Amino acid sequence: MRILVTGGAGFIGSNLVDALMAQGHEVTVLDNLSVGKVENIAHHLDNEHFHFVNDSILNLTTLERLVRQADLIYHLAAVVGVKYVVEDPLTAIITNVRGTENVLELAFKYWVKTVIASSSEIYGKSTEVPLREDSDRLLGPTSVGRWSYSDAKAIDEYFGLAYARKGLPVTVVRYFNAYGPRLDPLGYGSVIARFITQALQGDPLTVYDDGEQTRCFTYVEDTVEGTILAATVHQAAGQVFNIGSNRETSINELARLIRGLTNSPSEIAHVPAASTYGPDFEETRRRVPDVTRARDVLGFEARTPLEEGLRRTLDWFRRRNGG
C-alpha cells in the first residue's frame, strides 16, 4: 500500500514507519521537524519505497498532493507535550485542530482511509477509572492552558467521527503514555525520558507534587501494533479505541524503578508542578484505560511488561549516548 504518515519523524510516528516499512509498504512521511527528527528516519532515506517531505500539515498544496497519492493515512502530526502546550497554546490549537481538519477534508475528497491519533488527555481530570471510550470528560477552566490540548484533540475526534458518519473509513486511537526508543531525551511530554536522562547524569529525579499520581505506561511497539490494527481491522472504522497498558503505576514507583535499573545514585526530589508549569497548572490524579473494546474488536493487548520496556528504552538511551 501507499501510506502517508503525518508526523512520521516523531517518536511514535518513526516507530510506526519502521513497522510499515518492514511490512513492505511504500511510505511517505510528512513532518516539519518542529518536534520530529531526521535521525529518527535517516535509516530509510536511501530506500526507494520511502519518501520524506519536510513540510507542514497546514500547507494545503503539499498535503493535497500527498493525500491524493495515498491508500491510507496515519495522522500523528501534532503539537504534543504539556510544556509546549502550556507555553504556546495558540500554536498547539492551530496545528492540532486546523491540521486535522485539513487532513480529513482531503481524505474525504480523495476517499482515503484514515487513522487519527488522539490522546488519553481527552479524559482530562476525570476520576472515572477505568476510563472507557464513552466515559464523560472532565476539564478545568479555559484559563488553564493545559486543557486546550484535550479540547483540540476532542475536536479532532469530532471531525473524524463526523466524516465516518458520512461513510469515510476513519478510526481514532487514544494513546496512553507511550514510551520507548527515540523518546526525546529532554523529556518533552514524557516523564520516563526525563527520569532516564536525570538518572544517567546523576541528577535528582524530579517528581512533581506528592508523586502518587498514576499513569499507565505503554511500550511503543505495543502502541504501534494497536495503531496498525486500527487500520487493518474492518470493524474498527467509525470507532474510538484506547490503546494502552492497563497497569497502573505511580510516578514515585516509576522513579524508583528507573533509579534501580540505572544503578543511579540520584535522589528522588519532589517539587511543585507549578514551579515548571505555572501557578494555574492542574494535574490529573489517575489515568487508567478500559481496554475491553480494543481487545474485543482489534485483538489488541499491550504485552510488554513495564520493567522490560524500561530496560529496552534505557539500552537505547545508553547507545545514543555512546555508553
C-alpha positions in Angstrom: 0.0 0.0 0.0 1.0 3.6 -0.4 0.8 5.0 3.1 1.1 8.6 4.3 2.3 9.1 7.9 2.0 12.7 9.1 4.4 13.4 12.0 6.3 10.3 10.9 9.7 11.7 12.1 8.4 11.9 15.6 8.8 9.3 18.4 5.7 7.2 17.8 5.5 8.1 14.1 9.0 6.9 13.3 8.4 3.6 15.2 5.2 3.2 13.2 7.2 3.9 10.0 9.7 1.1 10.8 6.8 -1.4 11.2 5.2 -0.3 8.0 8.4 -0.5 6.0 9.1 -3.9 7.4 5.7 -5.0 6.1 6.8 -3.9 2.6 4.6 -0.8 2.1 5.6 2.4 0.3 5.7 5.0 3.0 5.7 8.8 2.7 6.4 10.9 5.8 5.2 14.5 6.1 6.9 16.2 9.0 8.0 19.8 9.6 10.6 18.7 12.2 9.3 21.1 14.8 9.4 18.1 17.2 10.4 15.2 15.0 14.0 14.5 14.0 15.5 13.4 10.7 17.7 11.0 12.7 14.6 9.0 13.5 14.0 8.1 9.9 17.5 8.5 8.4 17.9 4.7 8.0 15.1 4.8 5.5 16.2 7.8 3.3 18.0 5.7 0.8 15.1 3.2 0.4 13.3 3.7 -2.9 10.0 2.8 -1.1 10.4 5.6 1.4 9.8 9.3 0.9 10.3 12.2 3.2 8.6 15.6 2.8 9.8 18.4 5.1 6.6 20.4 5.3 3.5 21.1 7.5 0.0 19.7 7.5 -1.0 23.4 7.4 0.3 23.6 3.8 -2.7 22.6 1.8 -0.8 22.4 -1.5 1.7 19.9 -0.3 -0.8 18.0 1.8 -3.3 17.6 -1.1 -0.6 16.2 -3.4 0.4 13.6 -0.8 -3.2 12.6 0.2 -4.1 12.2 -3.4 -1.3 9.6 -3.8 -2.2 7.6 -0.7 -4.2 4.5 0.0 -4.1 5.0 3.8 -3.3 7.9 6.2 -1.9 7.6 9.7 -2.4 11.2 11.1 0.0 11.6 14.0 1.3 15.2 13.4 0.5 17.4 16.3 2.0 19.7 18.9 2.4 17.4 21.9 3.8 17.7 25.4 2.2 19.6 28.3 5.1 22.0 28.5 4.8 23.0 24.8 1.0 23.4 25.1 1.2 25.5 28.2 3.9 27.7 26.8 2.3 28.3 23.4 -1.4 27.2 23.4 -2.2 29.2 20.2 0.3 27.2 18.0 -0.9 24.0 19.6 -4.6 24.7 18.9 -4.0 25.9 15.3 -1.8 22.9 14.5 -3.9 20.3 16.2 -7.3 21.5 15.0 -6.7 23.1 11.6 -4.1 20.5 10.7 -6.5 17.6 11.4 -9.3 19.5 9.6 -7.1 19.7 6.5 -6.1 16.1 6.6 -9.7 14.9 6.9 -11.1 17.3 4.4 -8.7 16.0 1.8 -9.1 12.3 2.9 -12.8 12.8 2.3 -12.2 14.4 -1.1 -10.0 11.5 -2.3 -11.7 8.9 -0.2 -8.6 7.7 1.8 -9.0 5.6 4.9 -7.6 7.5 7.9 -6.4 6.7 11.4 -6.4 9.7 13.7 -4.0 9.6 16.7 -5.7 11.1 19.8 -4.7 11.1 23.4 -5.6 10.0 26.9 -5.6 13.7 27.6 -9.2 13.6 26.1 -10.4 12.5 29.6 -9.0 15.5 31.4 -9.1 15.0 35.1 -11.9 12.5 35.2 -11.9 10.2 38.2 -14.0 7.5 36.4 -11.4 4.7 36.4 -11.0 2.7 34.3 -11.7 5.1 31.5 -14.0 3.8 28.8 -14.1 5.3 25.3 -17.6 6.6 26.1 -16.7 7.9 29.6 -17.5 11.5 30.4 -14.8 14.1 30.1 -13.9 16.4 33.0 -11.9 19.5 32.3 -10.8 22.6 34.1 -11.5 26.2 33.1 -10.4 27.7 29.8 -8.0 30.0 31.7 -5.8 26.9 32.3 -3.9 26.4 29.0 -3.3 22.7 29.7 -6.9 21.8 28.9 -6.7 23.4 25.4 -4.8 20.3 24.2 -7.6 18.0 25.5 -10.2 20.1 23.7 -8.2 20.3 20.5 -7.9 16.5 20.4 -11.6 16.2 21.2 -12.4 18.5 18.2 -10.1 16.2 16.1 -12.2 13.3 17.2 -15.5 15.1 16.4 -14.2 15.8 12.9 -13.1 12.2 12.4 -16.4 10.7 13.6 -18.4 13.2 11.6 -16.6 12.1 8.4 -17.1 8.5 9.5 -20.8 9.1 9.6 -20.6 10.2 6.0 -19.1 6.8 5.2 -15.4 7.7 5.2 -13.4 4.9 7.0 -11.9 6.8 9.9 -10.7 5.3 13.2 -9.5 7.1 16.3 -6.8 5.7 18.6 -6.2 7.3 22.1 -2.7 6.7 23.2 -1.8 6.2 26.9 1.7 7.3 27.8 3.8 5.7 25.1 7.5 5.3 25.8 10.5 3.5 24.2 13.4 4.1 21.8 13.5 7.6 20.3 11.9 9.4 23.2 13.2 13.0 23.3 16.0 12.9 25.9 15.0 16.3 27.1 11.7 14.8 28.2 9.2 16.8 26.3 5.8 15.1 27.2 7.5 12.1 28.8 8.3 11.6 32.5 10.2 8.4 31.5 12.6 10.3 29.3 13.1 12.9 31.9 13.8 10.4 34.6 16.2 8.3 32.5 18.2 11.4 31.5 18.4 12.6 35.1 19.4 9.2 36.4 22.2 8.7 33.8 23.5 12.2 34.6 23.3 11.6 38.4 20.9 14.5 38.8 17.9 14.4 41.1 14.8 12.7 39.7 12.3 15.5 39.8 8.8 14.2 40.8 6.0 16.7 40.7 4.0 17.2 43.9 3.5 14.1 46.0 4.2 11.6 43.2 1.2 9.5 44.0 -0.5 10.4 40.7 -0.7 7.4 38.4 -0.3 6.6 34.7 -0.4 3.5 32.5 2.8 3.4 30.5 2.7 1.7 27.1 5.8 0.4 25.3 5.9 1.9 21.8 5.9 -1.5 20.0 2.5 -2.1 21.6 1.3 1.3 20.7 2.3 0.8 17.1 0.6 -2.6 16.9 -2.6 -1.1 18.1 -2.4 1.7 15.6 -1.9 -0.7 12.7 -4.7 -2.9 13.9 -7.0 0.1 13.9 -6.4 0.5 10.1 -6.5 -3.2 9.2 -9.5 -4.5 11.2 -12.6 -3.7 9.1 -14.9 -3.4 12.1 -12.7 -0.6 13.5 -14.0 2.1 11.1 -16.1 4.7 12.9 -14.9 3.7 16.3 -12.6 5.1 19.0 -10.1 2.8 20.8 -8.0 3.2 24.0 -4.5 2.0 23.0 -2.5 1.4 26.2 -1.5 -0.8 29.1 -3.9 -1.1 32.0 -1.1 -1.5 34.6 -1.4 1.5 36.9 2.0 2.9 38.1 2.6 5.8 40.4 5.2 8.4 39.5 7.1 7.6 42.7 7.2 3.9 41.7 8.4 4.8 38.3 11.2 6.9 39.7 12.3 4.1 41.9 12.2 1.6 39.0 14.4 3.8 36.8 16.8 4.6 39.5 17.2 0.9 40.2 17.6 -0.1 36.5 20.2 2.6 36.0 22.0 1.9 39.3 22.0 5.7 39.7 22.9 7.5 42.9 20.3 10.1 42.1 18.0 11.4 44.8 14.2 11.5 44.2 13.2 15.1 44.7 9.6 16.3 45.0 9.0 19.7 43.5 5.8 21.6 42.9 4.4 21.2 39.4 3.7 24.9 39.5 7.4 25.6 39.5 7.6 24.3 35.9 4.1 24.8 34.5 3.0 27.9 36.4 0.6 28.6 39.2 -2.6 27.7 37.3 -1.4 24.3 36.3 -3.8 21.4 37.0 -2.9 17.7 37.2 -5.0 14.6 36.9 -4.5 12.0 39.6 -5.3 8.8 37.9 -5.4 7.8 34.2 -6.2 4.1 33.6 -7.8 2.8 30.3 -10.5 0.3 29.9 -9.1 -1.7 27.0 -12.1 -4.1 26.6 -13.1 -2.6 23.2 -9.6 -2.7 21.8 -9.2 -6.3 22.9 -12.6 -7.4 21.6 -12.6 -5.6 18.3 -9.0 -5.2 17.4 -7.5 -8.2 19.2 -5.1 -5.7 20.9 -3.3 -6.2 24.1 -0.3 -4.4 25.5 2.1 -7.3 26.1 5.4 -5.6 27.1 5.9 -5.5 30.9 6.9 -2.1 32.2 10.3 -3.4 33.5 11.2 -5.0 30.2 10.1 -1.9 28.2 12.2 0.3 30.5 15.2 -1.9 30.0 14.9 -1.6 26.2 14.4 2.1 26.5 17.4 2.5 28.8 19.5 0.5 26.3 18.6 2.9 23.6 19.5 5.9 25.7 22.8 4.4 26.5 23.6 3.5 22.9 22.6 7.0 21.9 25.0 8.5 24.4 27.8 6.1 23.4 27.6 4.1 26.6 
